[in-house]
């Protein structure tokens, strides 16, 4: 009975010229706007966190095992991970891949231009798929275990500063006691948009960097550990740290296990701030939708005072009448949420596939606003907004209890 009355009232408002018609429209628009903004905010937030996080992981992996004495120094002291350590890491549940690397700080010189950078030496076992995804020109260098390669992979930022193209030769200088020089060939150019790392790292051969550092063949700057699930980073960091921290290699050097969040605290603190902003926006948008729905329902109740009086005169209880108007509110909320989903998800789809809104990579690490469709969270937001909106309408519906049939019949 109550749902039938609600549907009739809703249909009558659609063609009505009364004050309640624009009130219903405004209420629906408020719900639609609030939900659309929430969906876009969530999609952008998840997109930002995912893209920036993946780039940070791409450059340094989820976990990082290095020398305890030089954990934050690019000119790092070496460690010598033996086969037992590598096998232990490989057999640890949740570990997807392990790879060794070595670093050496140097200076590139090209036609009178100089640029300080860090050469990151990688071997045949290194997973270069991250750089492959952002490769713009040329090809990825091929490294082997037997022959030292002079090919390098540089970023677009470095290429533009030094006016380099694929195939160009460039000299690099390294200071370790005496000045040492080496000539490299640019094999490829990548561009991640992550300027903090792009302007710094050059990918080259592991054996070449070991030779520059005068290290043995088993000595490296560190071991990168890639995990299957980013959410397990802290747990795995604690688990491996408990086993490896302060243990020694065959040269007496101590290991230190760090997570990507330990290595980039500022970056991940910035991402955490995004969560606070998202919750603030969600609260504000729910407030906007609640305000418009409350005002809309109050207008409907006031304008339908005579109708409410007639229902009560015919024997309808306060609870029954309130339930009818709550059902009416649900219909209004439902249509508003339908349009909110269409608009919000539509805007997200346009941005995802066209990258219409650009960003400055120097400030945001990305060249366009990222979008990630997180469907479970979208569903939770829809359900939460609907439930909260209906619960909020219980308060203004109490006005019906104060309407008496004798007075309502004479209400103009």
C-alpha positions in Angstrom: 0.0 0.0 0.0 2.7 2.5 1.0 4.8 1.7 -2.1 1.8 2.1 -4.3 1.1 5.6 -2.8 4.8 6.5 -3.2 4.8 5.6 -6.9 1.6 7.5 -7.5 3.0 10.6 -5.7 6.2 10.3 -7.7 4.5 10.1 -11.1 2.2 13.0 -10.2 5.2 15.2 -9.3 6.8 14.4 -12.7 4.0 16.3 -14.5 3.2 18.8 -11.7 3.6 22.5 -12.0 3.7 22.9 -8.2 6.7 24.1 -6.1 7.5 20.5 -5.3 8.5 19.7 -8.9 11.7 21.9 -9.0 12.3 20.8 -5.4 12.3 17.1 -6.5 14.6 18.0 -9.4 17.0 19.8 -7.2 17.1 16.9 -4.7 17.8 14.5 -7.5 20.5 16.8 -8.9 22.1 17.1 -5.5 22.3 13.3 -5.1 23.6 12.9 -8.7 26.2 15.6 -8.2 27.4 14.2 -4.9 27.7 10.7 -6.1 29.4 11.7 -9.4 32.0 13.7 -7.5 32.6 10.8 -5.1 33.1 8.3 -7.9 35.5 10.6 -9.8 37.4 11.4 -6.6 37.7 7.7 -5.8 38.8 6.8 -9.3 41.4 9.6 -9.4 42.7 8.7 -5.9 43.1 5.0 -6.7 44.6 5.9 -10.0 47.2 8.3 -8.5 48.2 5.8 -5.8 48.4 2.9 -8.2 50.4 4.7 -10.9 52.8 6.5 -8.6 53.3 3.4 -6.5 54.0 1.2 -9.5 56.6 3.7 -10.8 58.3 3.8 -7.4 58.3 -0.1 -7.3 59.5 -0.2 -10.9 62.6 1.7 -10.0 63.5 0.0 -6.8 61.2 -3.1 -6.3 59.1 -3.8 -3.3 62.0 -4.8 -1.0 65.6 -3.9 -1.1 68.6 -5.7 0.5 71.7 -3.6 0.8 74.8 -2.9 2.9 73.9 -1.7 6.4 76.6 0.9 6.4 75.5 2.7 3.2 71.7 2.2 2.9 71.1 5.7 1.7 74.2 6.4 -0.4 74.2 6.0 -4.2 78.0 5.3 -4.0 77.1 2.3 -1.9 79.3 -0.2 -0.2 78.9 -3.7 -1.7 77.4 -6.9 -0.4 78.0 -10.4 -1.7 74.7 -12.3 -1.6 75.6 -16.0 -1.9 73.5 -18.7 -3.6 72.0 -19.7 -0.2 70.7 -16.2 0.4 69.3 -16.0 -3.2 67.6 -19.4 -2.8 66.1 -18.4 0.5 64.6 -15.3 -1.1 63.3 -17.2 -4.1 61.7 -19.9 -1.9 59.9 -17.3 0.4 56.2 -17.4 -0.2 55.0 -14.2 -1.9 58.3 -13.4 -3.6 57.8 -13.2 -7.4 61.3 -12.3 -8.6 64.8 -11.4 -7.3 67.5 -9.4 -9.1 70.9 -8.1 -8.3 72.2 -4.6 -9.3 75.1 -2.3 -8.8 75.3 1.5 -8.9 78.1 4.0 -9.6 77.8 7.8 -9.6 79.3 9.5 -12.6 79.2 12.5 -15.0 78.0 12.5 -18.6 79.6 14.9 -21.0 78.2 15.8 -24.4 79.2 18.8 -26.6 80.3 20.8 -23.6 77.2 19.9 -21.5 77.7 18.0 -18.2 75.2 16.1 -16.2 75.6 14.1 -12.9 73.8 10.8 -12.8 73.8 7.3 -11.3 74.7 4.3 -13.5 72.6 1.3 -12.5 74.2 -1.9 -13.6 71.8 -4.8 -14.2 72.4 -8.4 -15.3 70.8 -10.9 -17.5 68.4 -11.9 -14.6 67.1 -8.4 -14.3 63.4 -7.8 -15.2 63.3 -4.9 -17.6 59.6 -5.0 -18.3 59.1 -1.8 -16.3 61.4 0.1 -18.7 59.9 -1.6 -21.7 56.5 -0.2 -20.8 57.9 3.3 -21.0 60.3 2.9 -23.9 59.9 5.7 -26.4 62.8 5.2 -28.8 65.3 2.5 -29.6 65.4 -0.8 -27.8 66.3 -2.3 -24.4 70.0 -3.1 -24.1 70.8 -6.9 -24.0 73.1 -7.9 -21.2 74.9 -11.2 -20.8 76.9 -13.0 -18.2 80.1 -13.2 -20.3 80.5 -10.0 -22.3 80.6 -6.5 -21.0 78.2 -4.2 -22.9 78.7 -0.4 -23.4 75.1 0.2 -24.3 73.0 2.3 -22.0 69.3 3.1 -21.5 68.6 6.8 -20.7 65.5 8.8 -19.9 63.9 11.5 -22.1 65.0 14.1 -19.5 68.6 13.2 -19.8 68.4 12.9 -23.6 66.9 16.4 -23.9 69.4 18.0 -21.6 72.4 16.5 -23.4 70.8 16.6 -26.9 71.2 12.9 -27.3 69.4 10.5 -29.7 69.4 6.7 -30.1 72.8 5.5 -31.5 74.8 8.5 -30.2 78.1 8.0 -28.4 78.7 9.7 -25.1 81.5 9.9 -22.6 81.1 9.3 -18.9 83.6 10.1 -16.2 84.0 8.5 -12.8 86.0 9.5 -9.8 87.5 6.8 -7.7 91.0 7.8 -6.7 92.0 8.8 -10.3 89.5 10.0 -12.9 88.3 7.2 -15.2 86.5 7.6 -18.5 84.3 5.3 -20.5 82.4 5.7 -23.7 78.8 4.5 -24.0 76.3 4.1 -26.8 72.6 5.1 -26.3 70.5 2.0 -27.1 67.1 3.3 -26.0 65.3 6.3 -24.4 62.5 5.8 -21.9 60.1 8.3 -20.2 58.2 7.4 -17.1 57.2 10.9 -16.2 58.7 10.3 -12.8 61.2 13.1 -13.0 62.7 12.5 -9.6 64.2 9.2 -10.9 64.2 9.9 -14.7 66.8 12.7 -14.3 69.0 10.5 -12.2 69.2 6.8 -13.3 70.9 5.4 -16.4 70.6 1.6 -17.0 73.8 -0.2 -18.0 75.6 -3.5 -17.7 76.2 -5.0 -14.3 79.7 -6.2 -15.1 80.7 -2.7 -16.3 79.6 -1.1 -13.0 81.4 -3.9 -11.0 84.5 -3.2 -13.0 84.3 0.6 -12.4 83.8 -0.1 -8.6 86.7 -2.6 -8.6 84.4 -5.2 -7.1 84.5 -9.0 -7.3 82.0 -10.7 -9.6 79.8 -11.7 -6.6 79.7 -8.2 -5.1 76.7 -5.9 -5.8 75.1 -2.8 -4.4 72.0 -4.7 -3.5 69.3 -7.2 -4.3 65.8 -6.1 -5.3 62.9 -8.4 -4.3 59.6 -8.1 -6.2 56.5 -9.3 -4.5 53.3 -10.6 -5.9 51.2 -8.4 -3.7 52.0 -4.8 -2.7 49.8 -5.1 0.4 52.2 -7.6 1.8 55.2 -5.3 1.7 55.3 -4.4 5.4 54.8 -8.0 6.5 57.5 -9.3 4.2 59.8 -6.5 5.2 59.5 -7.5 8.9 59.7 -11.2 8.0 62.9 -11.0 5.9 64.3 -8.3 8.2 64.0 -10.6 11.2 66.1 -13.2 9.3 68.6 -11.1 7.4 69.2 -7.8 9.3 72.8 -7.6 10.6 73.7 -11.0 9.2 77.1 -11.0 7.3 78.3 -12.0 3.9 81.6 -13.7 3.2 83.4 -10.3 3.4 81.9 -9.4 6.8 79.5 -6.8 5.4 76.1 -6.7 7.1 72.7 -6.9 5.3 69.9 -4.4 5.7 66.3 -5.0 4.5 64.2 -2.0 3.5 60.8 -1.6 1.9 60.0 0.8 -1.0 58.1 2.9 1.6 61.2 3.1 3.7 63.3 4.3 0.8 60.7 6.8 -0.4 59.0 8.1 2.9 58.1 11.5 1.5 56.4 10.1 -1.6 54.3 7.6 0.3 53.4 10.2 3.0 52.1 12.3 0.2 50.0 9.4 -1.1 48.6 8.9 2.4 47.5 12.6 2.5 45.4 11.8 -0.6 43.3 9.4 1.5 42.5 12.1 4.0 41.4 14.4 1.1 39.2 11.6 -0.3 37.4 11.0 3.0 36.9 14.8 3.4 35.4 15.0 -0.1 33.1 12.0 0.5 31.8 13.5 3.7 31.1 16.9 2.1 29.3 15.3 -0.9 27.2 13.1 1.4 26.3 16.3 3.3 25.3 18.1 0.0 23.1 15.2 -1.0 21.5 14.9 2.5 20.8 18.7 2.6 19.0 18.7 -0.8 17.1 15.5 0.0 15.9 16.9 3.4 14.8 20.2 1.9 13.1 18.4 -1.0 11.2 16.0 1.3 10.1 18.8 3.6 8.7 20.7 0.6 6.8 17.6 -0.6 5.3 17.1 2.9 4.2 20.7 3.2 2.7 20.8 -0.2 0.9 17.5 0.4 -0.5 18.5 3.8 -4.1 18.1 2.6 -3.4 14.7 1.1 -1.7 13.6 4.4 -4.8 14.8 6.3 -7.1 12.8 4.0 -5.1 9.7 4.4 -5.2 10.1 8.2 -8.9 10.8 8.1 -9.4 7.5 6.2 -7.6 5.7 9.0 -3.9 5.7 7.9 -1.5 5.7 10.8 1.4 8.1 11.1 3.9 5.2 10.5 2.1 4.2 7.3 2.1 7.8 5.9 5.7 8.3 6.9 6.6 5.0 5.2 4.9 6.2 2.0 7.0 9.4 2.0 10.1 7.5 2.8 9.4 5.2 -0.2 9.0 8.4 -2.3 12.3 9.6 -1.0 13.9 6.3 -2.1 12.5 6.8 -5.6 14.0 10.3 -5.8 17.3 9.0 -4.4 17.4 6.1 -6.8 16.9 8.2 -9.9 19.5 10.7 -8.7 22.0 7.9 -8.0 21.4 6.5 -11.5 22.3 9.8 -13.1 25.2 10.2 -10.7 26.6 6.8 -11.8 26.1 7.7 -15.5 27.8 11.1 -15.2 30.6 10.0 -12.8 31.6 6.8 -14.6 31.2 8.5 -17.9 33.6 11.3 -17.0 36.1 8.7 -15.7 35.9 6.6 -18.9 36.5 9.7 -21.0 39.6 10.7 -19.0 40.9 7.1 -18.9 40.7 6.6 -22.7 41.4 10.1 -24.0 43.7 11.5 -21.2 41.9 14.8 -21.8 43.2 16.5 -18.6 47.0 16.8 -18.5 49.3 17.1 -15.6 52.8 18.5 -15.1 55.1 15.4 -14.5 57.5 17.6 -12.6 55.0 18.1 -9.9 52.7 15.1 -10.0 55.0 12.4 -11.5 52.3 11.8 -14.2 51.5 13.4 -17.5 47.7 13.1 -17.2 45.1 12.6 -14.5 45.0 8.8 -13.8 41.8 6.8 -13.5 41.3 3.4 -12.0 37.9 1.7 -11.9 37.8 0.1 -8.5 34.4 -1.6 -8.8 34.1 -3.0 -5.2 34.7 0.4 -3.7 32.2 2.0 -6.2 29.6 -0.5 -5.1 30.3 0.2 -1.4 29.9 4.0 -2.0 26.6 3.5 -3.8 25.2 1.3 -1.1 26.5 3.6 1.7 25.1 6.7 0.1 21.7 5.1 -0.5 21.5 3.8 3.1 22.6 7.1 4.7 20.3 9.2 2.5 17.3 7.1 3.5 18.2 7.1 7.2 18.6 10.9 7.1 15.1 11.2 5.7 13.7 9.7 8.8 14.2 13.0 10.6 12.1 15.3 8.3 9.5 12.5 8.0 8.6 13.0 11.7 6.9 16.2 10.6 4.0 14.0 9.4 3.2 13.1 13.0 2.4 16.8 13.7 -0.1 17.1 10.9 -3.7 16.6 12.2 -6.6 15.8 9.8 -8.9 18.6 11.1 -6.3 21.3 10.4 -4.8 19.7 7.3 -8.2 19.6 5.5 -8.4 23.4 5.7 -4.7 23.9 4.7 -4.2 26.0 1.6 
